[in-house]
């Protein structure tokens, strides 16, 4: 392949990687590696830098372009790396002109190394219609929103993604229909702040209405899934479709971040601990078999052991199945980086305890599935996923098909049949 895209971070990057590959190849780039970076933690940035060095050693003749959130927020740092030939901004990467300019710069071996525009000046999203994903995966992502208008004190992402903006509803429906017709069995709606969808569009549309329109107008779609949401912004239509349409998968990932009210305030989150618990209880009444995942940060500045215990306790209170645990990482330029920091050893220890709680919660859910019959999307010749996103060890089956399987047991990490 003329252009290889190496993607880090969120599901949004997975969708954008397909656009990058298409636009870069259309511009005529050859033997080029694009690093689509993430800035959510210091570790994510370090991983991108390590990959750049490794890939240059493995393919010394290849050109390396860095884009993504880390490229937007730390363009100078990447430009100083001798392995990097060009740095492209996070909005620029979705524009064909940026890749044509990159091709011209490479051909002439001249021009600015940094091509990063002001992300905060971006106010609209240009829809990108993808015919199919190069990977051929049965589960694919559709970008419906980008950016974030909130300013959580720990988060650098608004400065990498810009303000919230939405893809028009008609374009989203068309994209989903195209992918469903190409044989992709499951579509995942994704964005930076997904539940803010539509606030910038005429008619004050919301995520729930978008979801209803997709399910109504794309009857051939087998499974629709929603990625991470901010539960405090969940609208009535979204709750209605969760309760009433089996094609919307019974699995929600929640941006909770902490279980302690004081820490939530210092994070500048807009929900309380009780809000999170009440939301999970409400959704479980509507869809009793729902599985919840959540992001939780360990060791946020000023977090005491007692405050941390409330996050640990939230795993049980909300009956969480999947945990994404983030050891707190100070991001330069964020308010939290200037707050009194928790000792590194304590952060690691708390993250370890949270992960252990998550592993125990997953084992509990796996055990509860034994004896049930689930519709399993076959991802590859060794694994599938249930409606609840639980992994299933399988043998054989056509990749991309959805088959009913009786769950016979669990190995502690996956279901077995």
C-alpha positions as CSV (number, residue, x, y, z in Angstrom):
1,X,0.0,0.0,0.0
2,X,1.3,3.4,-0.9
3,X,0.1,5.0,2.3
4,X,0.1,3.2,5.7
5,X,-1.8,4.8,8.6
6,X,-0.8,3.9,12.1
7,X,-3.6,4.9,14.5
8,X,-3.5,5.6,18.2
9,X,-6.2,6.5,20.7
10,X,-9.9,6.8,20.2
11,X,-12.4,5.2,17.9
12,X,-12.8,8.5,16.1
13,X,-9.3,8.1,14.9
14,X,-10.2,4.7,13.4
15,X,-12.8,6.3,11.2
16,X,-10.5,9.3,10.3
17,X,-7.7,6.9,9.4
18,X,-9.8,5.7,6.4
19,X,-10.3,9.3,5.2
20,X,-6.6,10.0,5.6
21,X,-5.6,6.9,3.6
22,X,-8.0,7.8,0.8
23,X,-7.1,11.5,0.6
24,X,-3.3,10.9,0.8
25,X,-3.3,8.2,-1.8
26,X,-5.6,10.3,-4.1
27,X,-3.0,13.1,-3.7
28,X,-0.3,10.7,-5.1
29,X,1.7,10.1,-2.0
30,X,3.8,7.0,-2.1
31,X,5.8,5.1,0.5
32,X,4.4,7.2,3.2
33,X,3.6,6.4,6.8
34,X,1.0,8.6,8.6
35,X,1.0,8.5,12.4
36,X,-2.5,9.5,13.6
37,X,-1.6,10.4,17.1
38,X,-3.4,10.7,20.5
39,X,-2.8,13.3,23.2
40,X,-5.0,12.0,26.0
41,X,-2.1,11.0,28.2
42,X,1.7,11.5,28.3
43,X,2.0,7.8,27.6
44,X,0.0,8.1,24.4
45,X,2.3,10.8,23.1
46,X,5.4,8.7,24.1
47,X,4.0,5.7,22.3
48,X,3.6,7.8,19.1
49,X,7.2,9.0,19.4
50,X,8.5,5.5,19.9
51,X,6.6,4.2,16.9
52,X,8.0,7.0,14.7
53,X,11.5,6.0,15.6
54,X,10.9,2.3,15.2
55,X,9.1,2.7,11.8
56,X,11.9,4.9,10.5
57,X,14.5,2.2,11.4
58,X,12.4,-0.5,9.7
59,X,11.6,1.6,6.6
60,X,14.3,4.3,6.2
61,X,13.2,5.3,2.8
62,X,9.6,6.0,3.8
63,X,8.3,9.5,4.5
64,X,6.7,10.0,7.9
65,X,3.8,12.4,8.5
66,X,2.5,13.0,12.0
67,X,-1.1,14.2,12.5
68,X,-3.8,13.8,15.1
69,X,-4.4,15.4,18.5
70,X,-0.8,15.3,19.7
71,X,0.4,16.8,16.4
72,X,-2.1,19.6,16.9
73,X,-1.1,20.4,20.5
74,X,2.6,19.7,20.2
75,X,3.5,20.3,16.6
76,X,6.9,21.8,17.4
77,X,8.0,18.7,19.3
78,X,7.2,16.4,16.5
79,X,8.7,18.7,13.9
80,X,12.0,18.6,15.8
81,X,12.2,14.8,15.4
82,X,14.7,14.1,12.6
83,X,12.5,11.1,11.5
84,X,9.5,13.3,10.8
85,X,9.1,14.8,7.4
86,X,5.8,16.8,8.0
87,X,3.3,17.6,10.7
88,X,-0.3,18.0,9.6
89,X,-3.0,19.5,11.8
90,X,-6.0,17.6,13.2
91,X,-8.6,19.4,11.0
92,X,-6.2,19.7,8.1
93,X,-5.8,15.9,7.9
94,X,-9.4,15.5,6.7
95,X,-8.9,17.9,3.8
96,X,-7.6,16.8,0.4
97,X,-5.8,20.1,0.0
98,X,-3.5,19.3,2.9
99,X,-2.3,16.1,1.3
100,X,-1.8,17.7,-2.1
101,X,0.3,20.3,-0.4
102,X,2.2,17.6,1.4
103,X,2.9,15.8,-1.9
104,X,4.1,19.0,-3.4
105,X,6.4,19.7,-0.5
106,X,7.9,16.2,-0.8
107,X,8.3,16.5,-4.5
108,X,10.2,19.8,-4.2
109,X,11.9,18.8,-1.0
110,X,10.9,22.2,0.3
111,X,8.3,24.1,2.2
112,X,7.2,24.4,5.7
113,X,7.5,21.2,7.8
114,X,4.5,22.2,10.0
115,X,1.1,22.5,8.3
116,X,-1.2,23.1,11.3
117,X,-4.1,25.5,11.2
118,X,-6.0,27.1,14.1
119,X,-8.3,24.3,15.3
120,X,-10.4,26.8,17.3
121,X,-11.4,28.6,14.2
122,X,-13.1,25.5,12.7
123,X,-16.9,25.8,13.0
124,X,-18.3,23.1,10.6
125,X,-17.7,19.5,9.6
126,X,-17.4,18.4,6.0
127,X,-19.0,15.0,5.6
128,X,-16.8,12.3,4.3
129,X,-18.4,9.3,2.6
130,X,-16.4,6.1,3.0
131,X,-17.4,3.2,0.7
132,X,-15.8,0.6,3.0
133,X,-13.0,0.1,5.5
134,X,-9.7,-1.1,4.1
135,X,-9.4,-3.6,7.0
136,X,-12.7,-5.3,6.0
137,X,-13.7,-5.5,9.7
138,X,-17.3,-6.5,10.4
139,X,-17.6,-3.7,13.0
140,X,-16.8,-0.2,11.7
141,X,-17.0,3.4,13.0
142,X,-18.9,6.4,11.7
143,X,-18.0,9.9,12.8
144,X,-21.0,12.0,13.6
145,X,-19.4,14.7,15.8
146,X,-16.0,16.2,16.6
147,X,-14.6,18.6,19.1
148,X,-15.9,19.6,22.6
149,X,-17.3,22.8,24.1
150,X,-16.6,21.7,27.7
151,X,-13.4,22.3,29.5
152,X,-12.8,19.5,32.0
153,X,-9.7,20.6,34.0
154,X,-7.7,17.4,33.1
155,X,-8.4,17.3,29.4
156,X,-6.3,18.6,26.5
157,X,-8.5,17.2,23.8
158,X,-10.6,20.4,23.1
159,X,-7.3,22.1,22.1
160,X,-6.5,19.2,19.8
161,X,-10.0,18.8,18.4
162,X,-11.6,22.3,18.6
163,X,-15.1,23.2,19.4
164,X,-18.1,20.9,19.0
165,X,-19.5,20.4,15.5
166,X,-21.7,17.8,14.0
167,X,-22.1,16.0,10.7
168,X,-25.6,16.7,9.2
169,X,-28.1,14.0,9.9
170,X,-28.7,13.1,6.2
171,X,-25.0,12.6,5.6
172,X,-24.7,10.3,8.6
173,X,-27.7,8.2,7.4
174,X,-26.2,8.0,3.9
175,X,-22.8,6.9,5.4
176,X,-24.4,4.2,7.5
177,X,-26.5,2.9,4.6
178,X,-23.4,2.7,2.4
179,X,-21.5,0.7,4.9
180,X,-24.4,-1.6,5.7
181,X,-24.8,-2.3,1.9
182,X,-21.1,-3.1,1.7
183,X,-21.7,-5.9,4.3
184,X,-20.5,-4.3,7.5
185,X,-22.8,-5.9,10.1
186,X,-22.3,-3.5,13.0
187,X,-21.9,0.3,12.9
188,X,-20.5,2.3,15.9
189,X,-21.4,6.0,16.1
190,X,-18.5,7.9,17.4
191,X,-17.4,11.4,18.3
192,X,-15.4,13.4,20.9
193,X,-18.5,14.5,22.9
194,X,-21.2,12.3,21.3
195,X,-24.2,13.5,23.3
196,X,-23.6,17.1,22.2
197,X,-24.5,16.0,18.7
198,X,-26.7,18.4,16.8
199,X,-26.5,21.5,19.0
200,X,-24.8,23.3,16.2
201,X,-27.2,22.1,13.5
202,X,-30.5,23.7,12.5
203,X,-33.4,22.4,14.5
204,X,-31.4,21.6,17.6
205,X,-31.2,17.9,16.8
206,X,-29.9,15.4,19.4
207,X,-28.2,12.1,19.4
208,X,-31.4,10.2,20.2
209,X,-33.2,11.5,17.1
210,X,-30.1,10.7,14.9
211,X,-30.2,7.1,16.3
212,X,-33.9,6.8,15.5
213,X,-33.4,8.1,12.0
214,X,-30.6,5.6,11.3
215,X,-32.7,2.7,12.5
216,X,-35.7,3.9,10.6
217,X,-34.1,4.6,7.3
218,X,-31.5,1.8,7.2
219,X,-33.5,-1.4,7.8
220,X,-30.7,-3.5,6.4
221,X,-28.4,-2.5,9.3
222,X,-28.0,-5.5,11.6
223,X,-26.5,-3.8,14.7
224,X,-26.0,-0.2,15.8
225,X,-23.8,0.6,18.7
226,X,-23.0,3.9,20.5
227,X,-19.6,4.7,21.8
228,X,-18.7,6.7,24.9
229,X,-21.4,9.2,26.1
230,X,-21.8,11.8,28.8
231,X,-24.8,10.4,30.7
232,X,-25.9,13.8,31.9
233,X,-26.7,14.8,28.3
234,X,-28.6,11.7,27.4
235,X,-31.9,12.9,25.8
236,X,-35.4,11.4,26.0
237,X,-35.3,10.0,22.4
238,X,-32.1,8.2,23.2
239,X,-33.6,6.6,26.2
240,X,-36.7,5.7,24.1
241,X,-34.6,3.9,21.5
242,X,-32.5,2.1,24.1
243,X,-35.8,0.7,25.5
244,X,-37.6,0.0,22.2
245,X,-35.2,-1.1,19.4
246,X,-33.3,-4.4,19.7
247,X,-30.9,-3.4,16.9
248,X,-29.4,-0.8,19.2
249,X,-27.0,-2.9,21.2
250,X,-27.5,-3.1,25.0
251,X,-24.1,-1.7,25.8
252,X,-23.2,1.9,26.8
253,X,-19.8,3.3,27.7
254,X,-20.0,6.2,30.2
255,X,-17.6,9.1,30.7
256,X,-17.8,9.0,34.6
257,X,-14.1,9.8,35.5
258,X,-14.7,9.7,39.3
259,X,-17.1,8.6,41.9
260,X,-16.4,11.4,44.4
261,X,-18.4,14.6,44.2
262,X,-15.5,16.9,45.2
263,X,-13.2,15.4,42.6
264,X,-16.0,15.7,40.0
265,X,-16.3,19.4,40.8
266,X,-12.5,19.9,40.6
267,X,-12.6,18.1,37.3
268,X,-15.3,20.5,36.2
269,X,-17.6,17.6,35.3
270,X,-21.3,18.4,35.0
271,X,-22.7,15.3,36.8
272,X,-22.6,14.1,40.4
273,X,-22.0,10.7,41.8
274,X,-25.8,10.3,42.3
275,X,-26.5,11.4,38.8
276,X,-24.3,8.5,37.5
277,X,-26.0,6.0,39.7
278,X,-29.5,7.2,38.9
279,X,-28.8,7.1,35.1
280,X,-27.6,3.5,35.3
281,X,-30.6,2.5,37.4
282,X,-33.0,4.3,34.9
283,X,-31.4,2.6,31.8
284,X,-31.4,-0.8,33.5
285,X,-35.2,-0.4,34.1
286,X,-35.6,0.3,30.4
287,X,-33.2,-2.4,29.2
288,X,-32.6,-4.9,32.1
289,X,-29.7,-6.8,30.3
290,X,-27.7,-3.7,29.5
291,X,-23.9,-3.8,30.0
292,X,-22.1,-0.6,31.1
293,X,-18.5,0.4,30.7
294,X,-16.9,3.5,32.1
295,X,-13.8,5.7,32.0
296,X,-12.4,6.3,35.5
297,X,-9.3,8.4,36.3
298,X,-7.1,7.2,39.2
299,X,-5.1,9.7,41.2
300,X,-6.6,13.0,40.0
301,X,-4.9,15.9,41.8
302,X,-6.1,16.3,45.5
303,X,-7.7,12.8,45.5
304,X,-7.4,11.3,48.9
305,X,-7.7,7.6,49.7
306,X,-11.3,8.2,50.9
307,X,-12.2,10.0,47.6
308,X,-10.6,7.2,45.6
309,X,-12.7,4.6,47.5
310,X,-15.8,6.2,46.2
311,X,-14.6,5.6,42.6
312,X,-13.8,2.1,43.5
313,X,-17.3,1.7,45.0
314,X,-18.9,3.1,41.9
315,X,-18.0,-0.1,40.0
316,X,-20.5,-2.0,42.1
317,X,-23.0,0.8,42.6
318,X,-23.4,1.3,38.8
319,X,-22.8,-2.5,38.1
320,X,-20.1,-1.7,35.6
321,X,-18.8,-4.5,33.4
322,X,-16.0,-2.8,31.4
323,X,-13.5,-0.3,32.9
324,X,-11.1,1.9,31.1
325,X,-8.7,3.0,33.8
326,X,-6.5,6.0,33.3
327,X,-3.8,6.8,35.7
328,X,-3.9,10.6,36.0
329,X,-1.4,12.2,33.7
330,X,-0.8,16.0,33.9
331,X,-1.2,17.6,30.5
332,X,0.6,20.9,30.0
333,X,-1.7,23.9,29.8
334,X,-4.6,22.3,31.7
335,X,-5.8,23.6,35.0
336,X,-5.4,20.2,36.7
337,X,-1.7,20.3,35.9
338,X,-1.4,23.2,38.3
339,X,-3.3,21.6,41.2
340,X,-1.6,19.7,44.0
341,X,-0.5,16.4,42.5
342,X,-0.9,12.9,44.0
343,X,2.3,10.9,44.4
344,X,3.1,8.7,41.4
345,X,3.3,5.5,43.4
346,X,-0.1,6.1,44.8
347,X,-1.5,6.8,41.3
348,X,-0.1,3.5,40.1
349,X,-1.4,1.6,43.1
350,X,-4.9,3.0,42.8
351,X,-5.0,2.3,39.0
352,X,-4.0,-1.3,39.8
353,X,-6.9,-1.7,42.3
354,X,-9.3,-0.2,39.8
355,X,-8.2,-2.6,37.1
356,X,-8.6,-5.5,39.5
357,X,-12.1,-4.4,40.3
358,X,-12.8,-4.1,36.6
359,X,-11.5,-7.6,35.9
360,X,-13.6,-9.0,38.8
361,X,-16.7,-7.2,37.4
362,X,-16.1,-8.7,33.9
363,X,-15.7,-12.2,35.3
364,X,-19.0,-11.7,37.2
365,X,-20.8,-10.7,34.1
366,X,-19.3,-13.6,32.1
367,X,-20.4,-16.1,34.7
368,X,-23.9,-14.7,34.6
369,X,-24.1,-15.3,30.8
370,X,-23.7,-19.1,31.1
371,X,-26.8,-20.8,29.7
372,X,-28.0,-17.8,27.7
373,X,-28.2,-17.8,23.9
374,X,-26.6,-14.7,22.4
375,X,-26.3,-13.3,18.9
376,X,-22.6,-13.2,18.3
377,X,-20.9,-11.1,15.6
378,X,-17.9,-13.1,14.3
379,X,-14.9,-10.8,14.3
380,X,-12.3,-13.4,13.2
381,X,-11.8,-17.1,13.2
382,X,-11.2,-17.2,16.9
383,X,-13.5,-14.6,18.5
384,X,-16.8,-12.9,18.3
385,X,-18.8,-10.4,20.4
386,X,-22.2,-10.6,21.9
387,X,-24.8,-7.8,21.8
388,X,-23.3,-6.7,25.1
389,X,-19.8,-6.5,23.6
390,X,-18.7,-9.5,25.6
391,X,-15.9,-11.5,23.9
392,X,-16.7,-15.1,22.9
393,X,-14.1,-17.7,22.0
394,X,-15.3,-19.5,18.9
395,X,-14.0,-21.9,16.3
396,X,-14.9,-21.3,12.7
397,X,-17.8,-19.3,11.2
398,X,-17.9,-16.7,8.5
399,X,-16.3,-13.4,9.6
400,X,-18.9,-10.7,9.6
401,X,-21.9,-13.0,10.2
402,X,-24.1,-12.8,13.3
403,X,-25.0,-16.2,14.6
404,X,-27.0,-17.3,17.7
405,X,-24.8,-19.3,20.1
406,X,-25.5,-20.9,23.4
407,X,-23.0,-19.8,26.1
408,X,-21.6,-22.9,27.8
409,X,-19.0,-21.4,30.1
410,X,-16.3,-18.8,30.6
411,X,-12.5,-18.9,30.9
412,X,-12.5,-15.8,33.1
413,X,-11.7,-13.5,30.1
414,X,-14.0,-14.7,27.4
415,X,-17.3,-16.6,27.0
416,X,-17.1,-20.1,25.6
417,X,-19.6,-22.1,23.6
